[in-house]
Amino acid sequence: MLEYRLRAATTDDVRFLADVVIEATRDQGRVGDDFDESDFREKFGEWTLDQIRGAVPGGMTSVIEVGHERVGRVRVTRTATCIELPGIQILPRFQGHGIGTAIIENLQGEAAAAGLPVDLEVEKDNPDARRLYERLGFVHVGETAEEYKLRWNPRTPR
């Protein structure tokens, strides 16, 4: 596994955060022909700035770094009842090196120590991510038209 570190995202990271989401999604073949990159970047930028400035109670947007290189993003929201993983994306050339697994397992350790579940949603057109989450012990607890809702519970043995 590559050694990584997380650091709080800053306003200087917003363009990179959009880049990593677009590049990872494109690499998965999940960007449609009607994708408006300019519109996405504008809306994503506004939304991300809100997160960085603390508009989401308990929310934290972090940049994943390997050495001095930015390689991904992760968003985590902590509440009294759960730890939520609203998003994790890693640049394709850094995927498959255990970074995402390690980040998720660290969240699971934090959640287990607090006796809390970890909740997340994964797009239905992202089977690779769903397989990763299921391998890490997440189970299906619901769904919307676009996403599966998954949960890892520290009280449920794998």
SVG drawing of the C-alpha trace seen along z (x, -y; Angstrom):
<svg xmlns="http://www.w3.org/2000/svg" viewBox="-36 -29 43 42">
<polyline fill="none" stroke="black" stroke-width="0.4" points="0.0,0.0 1.1,-3.5 1.5,-5.7 -1.0,-8.5 -2.0,-11.4 -5.2,-13.4 -5.3,-17.1 -8.2,-19.6 -9.1,-20.9 -8.7,-24.6 -10.2,-27.0 -7.0,-26.5 -7.9,-22.8 -11.4,-23.3 -10.3,-23.0 -8.3,-19.8 -11.3,-18.4 -13.4,-18.8 -10.6,-17.4 -10.4,-14.2 -14.1,-13.6 -14.3,-14.1 -11.2,-12.0 -12.2,-9.1 -15.8,-9.1 -14.6,-9.3 -12.1,-6.4 -15.1,-4.3 -17.0,-5.0 -19.7,-6.8 -19.7,-10.2 -22.6,-10.6 -22.5,-12.3 -24.7,-15.1 -22.2,-15.9 -21.6,-19.7 -18.2,-20.0 -18.4,-23.7 -21.7,-23.6 -20.5,-20.8 -17.4,-22.6 -19.3,-25.8 -21.9,-23.9 -19.3,-21.6 -17.1,-24.5 -19.9,-26.4 -20.9,-23.3 -17.4,-22.4 -16.6,-25.9 -19.7,-25.7 -18.3,-22.4 -14.8,-23.8 -16.3,-26.8 -18.2,-24.6 -21.8,-24.8 -22.2,-21.0 -22.3,-20.5 -19.7,-17.7 -18.6,-17.7 -15.0,-17.5 -13.6,-17.6 -10.0,-16.4 -7.4,-16.0 -5.6,-12.7 -1.9,-13.1 0.9,-10.6 4.2,-12.3 3.6,-15.9 1.1,-15.0 -2.6,-15.4 -4.2,-12.1 -7.8,-12.2 -10.6,-13.6 -12.7,-12.2 -15.7,-13.7 -16.8,-12.5 -19.6,-13.7 -19.7,-12.8 -22.9,-13.0 -24.0,-11.7 -25.6,-8.7 -23.2,-7.7 -20.2,-8.4 -21.2,-9.1 -18.9,-8.7 -20.5,-11.0 -17.7,-10.7 -14.3,-9.3 -12.5,-9.6 -8.9,-8.7 -7.1,-9.5 -7.1,-6.4 -3.3,-5.9 -3.4,-5.7 -6.3,-3.3 -5.7,0.3 -2.9,-0.5 -5.0,-0.1 -5.5,-3.8 -9.3,-3.8 -9.4,-0.6 -7.2,-2.0 -9.2,-5.2 -12.4,-3.2 -10.9,-0.8 -9.7,-3.8 -13.2,-5.2 -14.5,-1.8 -12.1,-1.7 -13.1,-5.1 -16.8,-4.1 -16.2,-0.9 -14.5,-2.7 -17.5,-5.0 -20.1,-2.2 -21.4,-3.9 -22.3,-2.6 -20.7,-4.0 -23.2,-4.9 -22.7,-5.7 -24.4,-5.8 -23.0,-4.4 -24.3,-5.1 -26.0,-2.1 -23.7,-2.5 -20.6,-2.1 -20.3,1.7 -16.6,1.5 -17.1,-0.8 -20.0,1.3 -17.9,4.5 -15.2,2.6 -17.7,1.6 -19.3,5.0 -15.8,6.6 -15.3,4.3 -18.5,5.5 -21.0,2.9 -24.6,4.3 -27.5,3.0 -30.0,1.1 -32.0,-0.8 -31.9,-2.5 -33.1,-5.4 -33.5,-5.5 -29.8,-6.3 -28.0,-5.0 -27.7,-2.0 -27.6,-2.9 -25.0,-0.8 -24.1,-0.5 -21.3,1.0 -22.3,1.8 -19.5,2.5 -21.9,4.8 -22.4,7.1 -19.7,9.7 -18.3,10.1"/>
</svg>
